[in-house]
Structures are given as structure tokens and as C-alpha cells.
Amino acid sequence: MNFFRGVMGGQVPGPQPSGAETIQKLCDRVASSTLLEDRRDAVRALKSLSKKYRMEVGTQAMEHLINILQTDRSDSEILGYALDTLYNIICNDEEEEQDESEDENTQKQADDLGAQFTDTFIQDPEHVTLLLTLLEEFDFHVRWPGVKLLTALLKNQGVQLQGIILVSPMGVSRLMDLLADSREVIRNDGLLLLQQLTKSNAAIQKIVAFENAFERLLDIITEEGSSDGGIVVEDCLLLLLNLLKNNSSNQNFFKEGSYIQRMKPWFEVGDDNSGWSAQKVTNLHLMLQLVRVMVSPVNSPGATASCQKSMYQCGLLQQLCTILMATGVPADILTETINTVSEVIRGSQVNQDYFASVNAPSNPPRPAIVVLLMSMVNERQPFVLRCAVLYCFQCFLYKNQKGQGEIVATLLPSTIDANSISAGQLLCGGLFSADSLSNWCAAVALAHALQDNLTQKEQLLRVQLATSLGKPPVSLLQQCTNILSQGSKVQTRVGLLMLLCTWINNCPIAVTHFLHNQENVPFLTAQISENLGEDERLVQGLCALLLGICIYYNDNSLENYTKEKLKQLIEKRIGKENFVEKLGFITKHELYSRAAQKPQPVFPSPEQMLFDHEFTKLVKELEGVITKAVHKSSEDEKKEEEVKKTLEQHDNIVTQYKELIREQDAQIQELKEQVSSMSSQTEQMQTTITQQVSQIQQHKDQYNILKLKLGKENQTQSNSQGDGSQVNGLQTEELTQLREEMEELRKQHTLLHTQLGDKDALINTLRSEAAQTAEGTAGGSDNTELLKELEALRSQVQSQSAEISQLKTEREDLLRRAEAGFSDAVPSNDGSLDAAKMADLESRLAAQMSETERLKEEASSLSKGRADLEQQLASATSSVAILQNEKTKLQTEVQESKKEQDDLLMLLADQDQKIHSLKLRLKDLGETVEDEDDLDARDQTDDDEEDDEEDED
């Protein structure tokens, strides 16, 4: 204990051990002590010495501390001491302020020391896995030091740690659980840990995102107060930026999860924007960066367009425009908001149209574009703010021909309003102001209004400017060249040259207007041919580019400045090689490559603001073709012209054939449509014809029937005595039909009679079989009942047969009577009948008709009766079959019983024979053997004696 007393602050007499010796003894104690309390005290002592003696503790105690983490898992206190000690020797953050005199070498050595200890720790990946396992412990004294230690390891050797954690089972998931910890200090340090873990590792970023990180982080931001929150909100936003930046998969997941809509409340600022805290400014700045990450120009066009659409639909763009026009917003937040709005509207027609409709809350209201341009051309505004406004204007005009037309229209004479300030007026004012930065910004902004828009380039040629009183107005193009020739600042001339190059590019009319001024070409050749300093080289290169565009897009409408004469001028005054060399000065400039990287104009200082991003693409496109155009000879030009003419002729021929083919296709299509319509008409006509044919046939039949009826009526009127073929409405055809029905009834009756005979024979057969069955079996009573049923059926069949016979007799009688009536009706053709005879005939016919109906009804009832009989016979047949089976079974049982009885009799006979033989042998041996008769007599005597005794009693 004296040892620990000395270590922990107690004084012991004698010389004090050095730090290294004390640490060595403590390490020995940790390694050799069997008691947990001793090891715990030793580790606590190492923790207290780990900051002062970082090198010694790290080199001597690290292995022992790792063993403690592996062996003493049950004691949270010693685990916490061990993790704290490891953190102290690995972490490079200096908590104590260093003296100003201390040089940077000391800090570098400390960083190297932390990296060295980190390499030692992660040399075995199992150590990292062990640390991840310890993070599952809920105990605060274990989990919090573990989080800090892992964060320090990631800061020192992030790439190696990321690889180990990535392959560790459930490694990232264990770290994501830290965000759900109810203890804020662990959750907050967990955010710092995930920030280090997700740096520059797309695989881990995806895993973290799919572990529901977006939902958890946005919930934390909301709980902490959004933009008004503290440092925790900043940490969450930094982690979100790590997950989304340059990670298209996570960006798509963020958009599909409807998390963009949850960003809108972040930007709801009140009317009173004074007194913003530094933390709020930082938070809102990060939130704006997060929006920009989703719509960055470096993303794929489809993903960017989708996010822009979502931001407009959820109202996020409207909220950003509200901040843009609000008062009291800090300058850096306003600048970042302008940049954010710029990228939200860039290339999106719907968003650009909405931005054009936004008005500033002024009196009278002014468009937001005008207010922003006023800031851009105002030299008192901060440089970064003016750059942001220029970027916003460029993004508003990007792929927006409608917006380009609206801007150019404000410069045209017919649309100028003297009572209001327009965008065109501000651009012209900036273009010709004394501030070179305003000149450059206005020139670039106007160039973007002409970008890839031939119509607006031609329209801008109409703009006239009044330079001074008493002088005629000059064109905007001429005024630009005038300022250029006056030798202003380099930045101004570069801006004007970029505007002119963009203006006349791919516009022969503008080239003609430019060459029409006799002073322009000599000025350009003079600028190119002079040997100027480094600052003027860029201007020379741009002048060469402008002259090259005049050659390439020259339509030879001016005799003095045709393509050939301009090339001759270059060869005489400048030299082709010198011209190409000067042209190459543009791309060799150090600021050219920086501007070509991204669309946003970002410059360290106003003096370096020389190149525009879109102009760098134009230079790259034109440099090669201008070089070829300058080197081409007149013969090459003629050959090229001939080739062009030939190609044009071929194109014309091909166009004519294409037109012919199109016409023929149209004719074929028209003919096909006609054939199709005619086919449908033919089908309709055929259907109509079929219907008409059927209708005609029906009319013919109706006509024949009417004609027949009319003829018969006429015959009846001519023959007042009547006709033999019609007797009181009964025609010969009806009598014939009645006779056929009677013949059919006669056939049905014969068939019925035959079937009844068959059934009778079947019943007789069944009856004989049933009688035989009754004689051969003991179950005669059942057969007797069956016979009774058969007798009843027989009697029923006989009664039915009698009825049928009676019906047959009646039918024959009816037939005779009908024949007699018909024979009586025939001679009536020769003479007249009196009324009494006619009445008698009618009554007889009516009786015959009723009798016929009755016979039909009886025949149908007989048919039903026959069906019933057939069912009864079928049931009787099945009953007989069942009885037959039972009879067979009974006969079999009787035969088996007889056989068993015979066997028993044979056994009894054998036994009697054996008993008799045994008795004889016993008698031969002298034994007394009683016969059955003697036994029976003795039994009888015994019974008599017992009866006598009972009587006496």
C-alpha cells in the first residue's frame, strides 16, 4: 500500500522513483495481481499518469490495458479506467492551451505519437472488434470512453479503421445505436464518431443511410430547435452533408423518402431578424449547403431536375425566396441563400418562371431580379454578394430562352419604360460604369442573355444608345468596341471581349455588323501584333479569338472583309503562327482552368475575376476550328466550298426524295384509310342487304298467306253451300293433322303394350325365382312379403292394361266416327245441307275434338304410370337380387353346419370305440367296470333313496 500511496500523492521517505519506473511497476502490478481491486487501482494510477507521461504509458501499458479489456469484462469500473487511459495516449487534442512561443514541431510530434499508438492498437483487427463489442455495454463508464476512443482512432487512421469496421459483423449497426441513447452526452459524441466514420467512404455512407440515419438525424434536429438549436444541430447537419455529398444513391434515397419536404420548416424566419446568434448563422449556413448538395450542377441532370421539382412542389423554393427578400438577414446568410436559390432554379423552367414572378416588398414592388442586379452593379456591396447575384442571374438564364427574351426586351426601344428601372438599364449602366468589376459582371450577365440564342443576338443589334446630347445614338455593339479601343482596365476589356465573342458567335449578321465598322479590324490586328506584357497577353488572345470568329462565321457579304482577305491580313500583319500562338494564350492562363471546373464564379479577389464558366466551353469549342480556318489556303477554301455545294446538292436531292417519300407515304396512308373505310361500308351494306332479303322473304310469305286467305274467302262467298275442305272453320289440313296424331297415339299404344308384356314376363320370372328362394331358405317370411308386393304390382299392371285396352277401344271408335264424319262431309259438295245437319256435324266434330284432347291427357298419364311401374320394377329387381345374395349366403352356412355336424359325429363314434376297447381291456385285467346302464340304474336308486329320506323327515 505504500507503493500506491506514493503513486496517488502520499509522500514516503527516501528517494522518489522516476515516472518510467513508476509506470513499469504499475504495469507489473496490472499483469501479476490476482485481486481485482489491485488491478483496478493500478489501472486508475496509469490513467492519472497517462497525460503527463504519454509516451511511457503508451509504450509500456497498452498491451496490459488491452488484456484488461479482454479479461475483466465483468467489472465496468476497471473497463472505464482502461478505456480512458487508451484515449489519453491516442488522442492528439491538447486540452491545455499551449504557449505562443511553442513551435509547431511539438504539435507535429504529438500527432505522430498518436498515429503511432493508433497503428499499434489496430495492428490486430480483433482489438477494434473488441472495442465495438464494448460499445454494446449500457454502462455509462464503459460506453462513453469507448465512443471517445473509437473517435480518436478514426481521426488518426480513418481509412484503416473504416476498412476494419466495414468488415466487422454488425459494426456500423452498433455505432448507429448510439443515436438512440437517452443520455445526450453519448448521443452527441456518437454524432462526432459517425462524422469521422462516414468521411470519404461511400460504402459506409450507404450502410448508415439505410440504417434509418436520415429519420433519426432529422428528428434530433427538430427536437433541438432546428436553426435555433445548438452545437448538436450543427453536428447533425455535418453528418448529413457527409452522407449526401457526392453520393447519388443516398441522394436518391433522401428524395424518395420525402425528406426534402421536412427541410422546409428550417427556413421559416420571423419578421424580426435582428440579433442572430453565431450558432444560428452556422446552422442555417449548413442547412443551405445541404439544399445545394441535392441540386448541385455536378449531380446527374435527372436527379437534379427531380429534386428541383420536389423543392418547388413542397414550397421550399418559395421559403428561400422569402429569406432572399427579407430584411435584417446577415450578409453571409443572404449570400449563401442567393447561391442556393440559383442552383434550385438552374435549368428548371418551372422554377425559373416562378423566380421571375417574385417581387421585392418595396413601394412600388420591383422584381427580385431587378433588386439583385442593383446589388451586382453597386460597387459598395460585398464582393462575394455580387458574385452570388451574378451566379443567380446566370442560373436564371441557363437553358431559359423565355427569360433571355424578357431580358433583351428591356433593352429594345419599343419596351423601354422611363418611369421604372429595368434589368436592361441596370446592365447597360454597369457595362459602361467606372467600376471595372461592374463592367465585367454586366458584360458576362448580358452574354448569358445571348447564350445559344440566335434570335436574341439579332434583336440586340437593334439596341441604340444615346452617348451625349447633340450626338446621334450609336448601337450597343459599336459602343462596346468604342470602350474597348479606349484602353480601359484589363478586367473591363476582358469582359467586353467575352461579350462580343459570345454575341457574334454563330451569327453571321452580327459578324457583318461588327466588320462594317472600319475601325474594328485594324484595332484587333494591332492588339494581336503588339508585344505586350503578361497582363495584356490574355487580351491579345481574346482579340485573336474575336477575329477568328469573324473569319469562321463570315458570309462574305462585305467585299473588303471576306474570309480570304481577312486571312491575308492576318498573314501579312500578324503571321499565322503568331496568331495561333496568341490564340493559345487563353487556355494557358492559370485562371482559365479554375473557371472551367464549375459554373459558380468563385474568386479569391476581384482582380482574379476574369473568366466565365460558359465562355471557357465556348473557347474549347472554337479554338480548333479557328486554327484550321486560318491555316486553310484559298484552294482548300474552294475545294471545301465545292464539297459543301456538292453536299448541299446531295442534301437537296436527298431532301427532295425524302419529301417525295413522305408524300407517297401520306398517299398510301390515305389510300389505306379509304380502303379501310370502304371495307367497313361494304360490310355494313352486306349486313343491310341480308336484313332486307330476310324482310322481303317475310313479306312474300305474308303475301302468299294473305292471297290464300283472300282466295278462300272469295270461294266461300261464291259457294254459299260451303266447301268440303272447310266445315265450320275445320279445314282438310287440320283433319289430316288430327289423323296423323291418332296414328302416332296408336303406335305409342302398341309400344306400350309390348313393353307391358315384357314386364309381365319379367315379373313371372321373378315370381318363380322368389318361390324357389322361399322353399330353399329359412327366411321365407321376407320372400312372402316380396311376393305380395309383386302380386300387387301385377294387379296394378293388369288394371293399367285394362285401362289401355279400354282407351284403345275408345280410340278406334273415335277413329271410326271421324272417318264416318269425313265421309259424310265429302258428298256435301254435290248438294246442300240443311241447318240441322250442319249443327249436328259441328257438335259431333266438337265432341271428337274434346275426346281427342281427353285421349291425349290419358296417354300422358299412362306414360307417367309406366315410368312409375318401371321404377317399382327396378326396386323389385334390386330387392330380388339382395334376397338372392342372402339365399346364397344361407345355403353356404347350412352346408358348413352340416359338414361340422358330420365331423362331430365321426369324432363321437371314434371316442365310443376307444372307450369300449378300454373297458374290455380293464375287464381282462380283472378290474370292475360299470357300464353306462349300470351307472344309470345306480343313479336312479340313489335318487329314490333320497326321496324316501325326505318323506320321512
ChimeraX attribute file (.defattr): number of C-alpha atoms within 10 A of each C-alpha:
attribute: neighborCount
match mode: 1-to-1
recipient: residues
	/A:1	7
	/A:2	10
	/A:3	13
	/A:4	15
	/A:5	11
	/A:6	15
	/A:7	22
	/A:8	14
	/A:9	8
	/A:10	10
	/A:11	12
	/A:12	12
	/A:13	6
	/A:14	6
	/A:15	6
	/A:16	12
	/A:17	11
	/A:18	9
	/A:19	15
	/A:20	14
	/A:21	12
	/A:22	20
	/A:23	23
	/A:24	17
	/A:25	14
	/A:26	26
	/A:27	23
	/A:28	16
	/A:29	17
	/A:30	24
	/A:31	17
	/A:32	11
	/A:33	14
	/A:34	10
	/A:35	9
	/A:36	13
	/A:37	11
	/A:38	17
	/A:39	22
	/A:40	23
	/A:41	18
	/A:42	24
	/A:43	28
	/A:44	21
	/A:45	19
	/A:46	28
	/A:47	24
	/A:48	16
	/A:49	20
	/A:50	23
	/A:51	16
	/A:52	13
	/A:53	16
	/A:54	20
	/A:55	18
	/A:56	19
	/A:57	26
	/A:58	22
	/A:59	13
	/A:60	16
	/A:61	25
	/A:62	20
	/A:63	14
	/A:64	16
	/A:65	25
	/A:66	18
	/A:67	15
	/A:68	22
	/A:69	22
	/A:70	15
	/A:71	11
	/A:72	15
	/A:73	13
	/A:74	10
	/A:75	14
	/A:76	18
	/A:77	16
	/A:78	25
	/A:79	27
	/A:80	24
	/A:81	26
	/A:82	28
	/A:83	28
	/A:84	25
	/A:85	28
	/A:86	29
	/A:87	24
	/A:88	24
	/A:89	27
	/A:90	29
	/A:91	24
	/A:92	21
	/A:93	12
	/A:94	10
	/A:95	6
	/A:96	6
	/A:97	6
	/A:98	10
	/A:99	7
	/A:100	6
	/A:101	6
	/A:102	9
	/A:103	10
	/A:104	8
	/A:105	9
	/A:106	10
	/A:107	15
	/A:108	12
	/A:109	12
	/A:110	19
	/A:111	16
	/A:112	14
	/A:113	20
	/A:114	27
	/A:115	20
	/A:116	16
	/A:117	21
	/A:118	22
	/A:119	17
	/A:120	14
	/A:121	19
	/A:122	17
	/A:123	12
	/A:124	11
	/A:125	15
	/A:126	13
	/A:127	16
	/A:128	20
	/A:129	18
	/A:130	13
	/A:131	19
	/A:132	23
	/A:133	14
	/A:134	21
	/A:135	22
	/A:136	15
	/A:137	15
	/A:138	12
	/A:139	13
	/A:140	16
	/A:141	17
	/A:142	23
	/A:143	23
	/A:144	23
	/A:145	24
	/A:146	27
	/A:147	26
	/A:148	22
	/A:149	23
	/A:150	23
	/A:151	24
	/A:152	25
	/A:153	27
	/A:154	21
	/A:155	20
	/A:156	22
	/A:157	16
	/A:158	18
	/A:159	15
	/A:160	16
	/A:161	21
	/A:162	21
	/A:163	14
	/A:164	17
	/A:165	19
	/A:166	17
	/A:167	11
	/A:168	15
	/A:169	12
	/A:170	13
	/A:171	16
	/A:172	21
	/A:173	12
	/A:174	14
	/A:175	21
	/A:176	23
	/A:177	14
	/A:178	24
	/A:179	21
	/A:180	14
	/A:181	14
	/A:182	9
	/A:183	12
	/A:184	13
	/A:185	12
	/A:186	21
	/A:187	21
	/A:188	18
	/A:189	20
	/A:190	25
	/A:191	25
	/A:192	19
	/A:193	24
	/A:194	26
	/A:195	21
	/A:196	21
	/A:197	27
	/A:198	22
	/A:199	18
	/A:200	17
	/A:201	17
	/A:202	19
	/A:203	14
	/A:204	20
	/A:205	26
	/A:206	19
	/A:207	18
	/A:208	21
	/A:209	21
	/A:210	12
	/A:211	15
	/A:212	11
	/A:213	19
	/A:214	21
	/A:215	14
	/A:216	15
	/A:217	19
	/A:218	19
	/A:219	14
	/A:220	18
	/A:221	21
	/A:222	17
	/A:223	11
	/A:224	15
	/A:225	12
	/A:226	23
	/A:227	24
	/A:228	17
	/A:229	16
	/A:230	17
	/A:231	14
	/A:232	20
	/A:233	29
	/A:234	22
	/A:235	22
	/A:236	25
	/A:237	24
	/A:238	20
	/A:239	24
	/A:240	22
	/A:241	22
	/A:242	22
	/A:243	30
	/A:244	22
	/A:245	20
	/A:246	17
	/A:247	20
	/A:248	17
	/A:249	14
	/A:250	21
	/A:251	22
	/A:252	16
	/A:253	16
	/A:254	19
	/A:255	17
	/A:256	13
	/A:257	12
	/A:258	12
	/A:259	14
	/A:260	17
	/A:261	16
	/A:262	14
	/A:263	19
	/A:264	17
	/A:265	14
	/A:266	19
	/A:267	17
	/A:268	14
	/A:269	15
	/A:270	9
	/A:271	9
	/A:272	11
	/A:273	12
	/A:274	11
	/A:275	9
	/A:276	13
	/A:277	10
	/A:278	9
	/A:279	16
	/A:280	18
	/A:281	17
	/A:282	17
	/A:283	26
	/A:284	22
	/A:285	20
	/A:286	23
	/A:287	24
	/A:288	21
	/A:289	20
	/A:290	21
	/A:291	22
	/A:292	20
	/A:293	21
	/A:294	30
	/A:295	26
	/A:296	21
	/A:297	17
	/A:298	13
	/A:299	17
	/A:300	11
	/A:301	12
	/A:302	9
	/A:303	17
	/A:304	24
	/A:305	19
	/A:306	16
	/A:307	22
	/A:308	24
	/A:309	17
	/A:310	18
	/A:311	25
	/A:312	18
	/A:313	13
	/A:314	16
	/A:315	13
	/A:316	25
	/A:317	22
	/A:318	19
	/A:319	18
	/A:320	22
	/A:321	20
	/A:322	18
	/A:323	19
	/A:324	20
	/A:325	18
	/A:326	17
	/A:327	14
	/A:328	14
	/A:329	19
	/A:330	13
	/A:331	13
	/A:332	15
	/A:333	18
	/A:334	21
	/A:335	20
	/A:336	21
	/A:337	23
	/A:338	26
	/A:339	23
	/A:340	24
	/A:341	28
	/A:342	25
	/A:343	26
	/A:344	31
	/A:345	27
	/A:346	26
	/A:347	21
	/A:348	20
	/A:349	18
	/A:350	12
	/A:351	22
	/A:352	23
	/A:353	15
	/A:354	14
	/A:355	20
	/A:356	15
	/A:357	13
	/A:358	17
	/A:359	18
	/A:360	20
	/A:361	14
	/A:362	10
	/A:363	6
	/A:364	8
	/A:365	11
	/A:366	17
	/A:367	18
	/A:368	19
	/A:369	20
	/A:370	20
	/A:371	20
	/A:372	23
	/A:373	24
	/A:374	21
	/A:375	16
	/A:376	28
	/A:377	26
	/A:378	17
	/A:379	16
	/A:380	9
	/A:381	13
	/A:382	14
	/A:383	16
	/A:384	20
	/A:385	20
	/A:386	24
	/A:387	23
	/A:388	25
	/A:389	25
	/A:390	26
	/A:391	24
	/A:392	26
	/A:393	23
	/A:394	24
	/A:395	24
	/A:396	29
	/A:397	26
	/A:398	22
	/A:399	20
	/A:400	19
	/A:401	18
	/A:402	12
	/A:403	18
	/A:404	21
	/A:405	17
	/A:406	15
	/A:407	21
	/A:408	20
	/A:409	20
	/A:410	18
	/A:411	25
	/A:412	16
	/A:413	12
	/A:414	8
	/A:415	10
	/A:416	15
	/A:417	12
	/A:418	8
	/A:419	6
	/A:420	10
	/A:421	16
	/A:422	22
	/A:423	22
	/A:424	21
	/A:425	18
	/A:426	19
	/A:427	26
	/A:428	18
	/A:429	16
	/A:430	25
	/A:431	27
	/A:432	18
	/A:433	15
	/A:434	14
	/A:435	16
	/A:436	22
	/A:437	27
	/A:438	24
	/A:439	26
	/A:440	29
	/A:441	29
	/A:442	29
	/A:443	27
	/A:444	30
	/A:445	24
	/A:446	25
	/A:447	24
	/A:448	25
	/A:449	29
	/A:450	27
	/A:451	23
	/A:452	17
	/A:453	18
	/A:454	17
	/A:455	13
	/A:456	20
	/A:457	23
	/A:458	17
	/A:459	16
	/A:460	20
	/A:461	18
	/A:462	14
	/A:463	18
	/A:464	18
	/A:465	17
	/A:466	13
	/A:467	12
	/A:468	8
	/A:469	7
	/A:470	7
	/A:471	8
	/A:472	10
	/A:473	14
	/A:474	13
	/A:475	16
	/A:476	18
	/A:477	22
	/A:478	18
	/A:479	17
	/A:480	18
	/A:481	19
	/A:482	13
	/A:483	15
	/A:484	20
	/A:485	15
	/A:486	9
	/A:487	10
	/A:488	12
	/A:489	14
	/A:490	18
	/A:491	23
	/A:492	26
	/A:493	27
	/A:494	26
	/A:495	29
	/A:496	26
	/A:497	23
	/A:498	25
	/A:499	25
	/A:500	22
	/A:501	23
	/A:502	26
	/A:503	27
	/A:504	24
	/A:505	23
	/A:506	19
	/A:507	20
	/A:508	20
	/A:509	18
	/A:510	24
	/A:511	24
	/A:512	20
	/A:513	15
	/A:514	20
	/A:515	19
	/A:516	15
	/A:517	12
	/A:518	11
	/A:519	13
	/A:520	18
	/A:521	20
	/A:522	12
	/A:523	14
	/A:524	18
	/A:525	19
	/A:526	15
	/A:527	21
	/A:528	26
	/A:529	17
	/A:530	12
	/A:531	11
	/A:532	12
	/A:533	8
	/A:534	8
	/A:535	9
	/A:536	15
	/A:537	21
	/A:538	23
	/A:539	24
	/A:540	27
	/A:541	24
	/A:542	28
	/A:543	28
	/A:544	28
	/A:545	27
	/A:546	23
	/A:547	24
	/A:548	27
	/A:549	24
	/A:550	28
	/A:551	22
	/A:552	20
	/A:553	19
	/A:554	23
	/A:555	16
	/A:556	15
	/A:557	12
	/A:558	13
	/A:559	8
	/A:560	13
	/A:561	21
	/A:562	18
	/A:563	24
	/A:564	18
	/A:565	14
	/A:566	19
	/A:567	24
	/A:568	17
	/A:569	17
	/A:570	22
	/A:571	16
	/A:572	10
	/A:573	15
	/A:574	20
	/A:575	15
	/A:576	18
	/A:577	14
	/A:578	15
	/A:579	25
	/A:580	22
	/A:581	14
	/A:582	22
	/A:583	27
	/A:584	21
	/A:585	17
	/A:586	25
	/A:587	17
	/A:588	11
	/A:589	14
	/A:590	10
	/A:591	16
	/A:592	18
	/A:593	15
	/A:594	16
	/A:595	22
	/A:596	19
	/A:597	12
	/A:598	14
	/A:599	16
	/A:600	21
	/A:601	20
	/A:602	16
	/A:603	16
	/A:604	9
	/A:605	9
	/A:606	14
	/A:607	11
	/A:608	12
	/A:609	20
	/A:610	23
	/A:611	23
	/A:612	25
	/A:613	18
	/A:614	19
	/A:615	21
	/A:616	19
	/A:617	12
	/A:618	15
	/A:619	19
	/A:620	13
	/A:621	11
	/A:622	15
	/A:623	18
	/A:624	11
	/A:625	13
	/A:626	23
	/A:627	20
	/A:628	12
	/A:629	17
	/A:630	22
	/A:631	14
	/A:632	15
	/A:633	14
	/A:634	13
	/A:635	9
	/A:636	12
	/A:637	14
	/A:638	12
	/A:639	12
	/A:640	13
	/A:641	12
	/A:642	12
	/A:643	12
	/A:644	13
	/A:645	12
	/A:646	12
	/A:647	12
	/A:648	13
	/A:649	12
	/A:650	12
	/A:651	14
	/A:652	12
	/A:653	12
	/A:654	12
	/A:655	13
	/A:656	12
	/A:657	12
	/A:658	13
	/A:659	12
	/A:660	12
	/A:661	12
	/A:662	12
	/A:663	12
	/A:664	12
	/A:665	12
	/A:666	12
	/A:667	12
	/A:668	12
	/A:669	12
	/A:670	12
	/A:671	12
	/A:672	12
	/A:673	12
	/A:674	12
	/A:675	12
	/A:676	12
	/A:677	12
	/A:678	12
	/A:679	12
	/A:680	12
	/A:681	12
	/A:682	12
	/A:683	12
	/A:684	12
	/A:685	12
	/A:686	12
	/A:687	12
	/A:688	12
	/A:689	12
	/A:690	12
	/A:691	12
	/A:692	12
	/A:693	12
	/A:694	12
	/A:695	12
	/A:696	12
	/A:697	12
	/A:698	12
	/A:699	12
	/A:700	12
	/A:701	12
	/A:702	12
	/A:703	12
	/A:704	12
	/A:705	12
	/A:706	12
	/A:707	12
	/A:708	12
	/A:709	12
	/A:710	12
	/A:711	12
	/A:712	14
	/A:713	12
	/A:714	11
	/A:715	13
	/A:716	14
	/A:717	11
	/A:718	10
	/A:719	11
	/A:720	9
	/A:721	15
	/A:722	18
	/A:723	18
	/A:724	17
	/A:725	17
	/A:726	16
	/A:727	15
	/A:728	13
	/A:729	9
	/A:730	13
	/A:731	13
	/A:732	14
	/A:733	11
	/A:734	13
	/A:735	16
	/A:736	11
	/A:737	11
	/A:738	15
	/A:739	15
	/A:740	12
	/A:741	14
	/A:742	19
	/A:743	13
	/A:744	12
	/A:745	17
	/A:746	15
	/A:747	12
	/A:748	14
	/A:749	19
	/A:750	14
	/A:751	12
	/A:752	17
	/A:753	15
	/A:754	12
	/A:755	13
	/A:756	19
	/A:757	14
	/A:758	12
	/A:759	17
	/A:760	16
	/A:761	12
	/A:762	13
	/A:763	19
	/A:764	15
	/A:765	12
	/A:766	19
	/A:767	19
	/A:768	12
	/A:769	15
	/A:770	22
	/A:771	16
	/A:772	12
	/A:773	21
	/A:774	19
	/A:775	12
	/A:776	14
	/A:777	17
	/A:778	13
	/A:779	15
	/A:780	15
	/A:781	11
	/A:782	13
	/A:783	23
	/A:784	15
	/A:785	11
	/A:786	20
	/A:787	19
	/A:788	13
	/A:789	14
	/A:790	20
	/A:791	15
	/A:792	12
	/A:793	18
	/A:794	16
	/A:795	12
	/A:796	14
	/A:797	19
	/A:798	14
	/A:799	12
	/A:800	16
	/A:801	17
	/A:802	12
	/A:803	14
	/A:804	19
	/A:805	14
	/A:806	12
	/A:807	16
	/A:808	17
	/A:809	12
	/A:810	14
	/A:811	18
	/A:812	14
	/A:813	12
	/A:814	18
	/A:815	17
	/A:816	12
	/A:817	15
	/A:818	19
	/A:819	14
	/A:820	11
	/A:821	16
	/A:822	17
	/A:823	11
	/A:824	13
	/A:825	18
	/A:826	12
	/A:827	11
	/A:828	14
	/A:829	15
	/A:830	10
	/A:831	9
	/A:832	11
	/A:833	13
	/A:834	9
	/A:835	9
	/A:836	9
	/A:837	10
	/A:838	14
	/A:839	12
	/A:840	11
	/A:841	18
	/A:842	17
	/A:843	12
	/A:844	15
	/A:845	19
	/A:846	12
	/A:847	13
	/A:848	17
	/A:849	15
	/A:850	12
	/A:851	15
	/A:852	18
	/A:853	12
	/A:854	12
	/A:855	18
	/A:856	15
	/A:857	12
	/A:858	15
	/A:859	17
	/A:860	12
	/A:861	12
	/A:862	18
	/A:863	15
	/A:864	12
	/A:865	15
	/A:866	17
	/A:867	12
	/A:868	12
	/A:869	17
	/A:870	14
	/A:871	12
	/A:872	15
	/A:873	17
	/A:874	12
	/A:875	12
	/A:876	19
	/A:877	15
	/A:878	12
	/A:879	14
	/A:880	19
	/A:881	13
	/A:882	12
	/A:883	19
	/A:884	15
	/A:885	12
	/A:886	15
	/A:887	18
	/A:888	15
	/A:889	13
	/A:890	16
	/A:891	15
	/A:892	11
	/A:893	12
	/A:894	13
	/A:895	12
	/A:896	12
	/A:897	12
	/A:898	11
	/A:899	11
	/A:900	12
	/A:901	12
	/A:902	12
	/A:903	11
	/A:904	12
	/A:905	11
	/A:906	11
	/A:907	12
	/A:908	12
	/A:909	11
	/A:910	12
	/A:911	12
	/A:912	11
	/A:913	11
	/A:914	12
	/A:915	12
	/A:916	13
	/A:917	12
	/A:918	13
	/A:919	16
	/A:920	13
	/A:921	13
	/A:922	13
	/A:923	13
	/A:924	10
	/A:925	9
	/A:926	8
	/A:927	11
	/A:928	10
	/A:929	13
	/A:930	11
	/A:931	11
	/A:932	9
	/A:933	9
	/A:934	11
	/A:935	11
	/A:936	12
	/A:937	12
	/A:938	12
	/A:939	11
	/A:940	11
	/A:941	12
	/A:942	11
	/A:943	11
	/A:944	11
	/A:945	11
	/A:946	10
	/A:947	11
	/A:948	10
	/A:949	9
	/A:950	8
	/A:951	8
	/A:952	6
	/A:953	5
